[in-house]
Amino acid sequence: MLQEFKKFAMRGNVVDMAVGIIIGAAFGKIVSSIVSDILMPPIGLLLGSVNFSSLFITLKGGPFTSLTAAQAAGAPTINYGLFINTVIDFVIVAFVIFFLIKAMNKMKKPEEVAALTTKTCPECLSAIPIKATRCAHCAIVVAKA
């Protein structure tokens, strides 16, 4: 069983997937920082000095001045500002991944089309060699390709 696991774990696609997951997690942290530290402050300023990470609704308990105060008091909250940040994170990650895949597809060499080795008989629609002048199935004379 150990040998099977080693064989499975050392296959190229498993190692590639693991590297992709690690890089993806690090990339997610970078994007989260860009959203919360660079993008959201100017957007909040444009919308009247709103700090999205502190937008919340208290479901039970008294009015709280901040999300941290509500959480410290143990009050249940709906943190819609954090949700907005997370949605923006997702959109940016999806957008970047879309462009990365698009760029990778452009760099990929187009597959060569194999030369035709057969043609279709116009009478019986069977496949015959490209150089044949007569169909082996129905004996009709066919034009050269």
Secondary structure, DSSP 4 states (H G I P E B T S, - for coil): -HHHHHHHHTSHHHHHHHHHHHHHHHHHHHHHHIIIIIIHHHHHHHTTS--GGG--EESSSS--SSHHHHHHTT--EE-HHHHHHHHHHHHHHHHHHHHHHHHHHHHSPPPPPPPP-EEE-TTT--EEETT-SB-TTT--B----
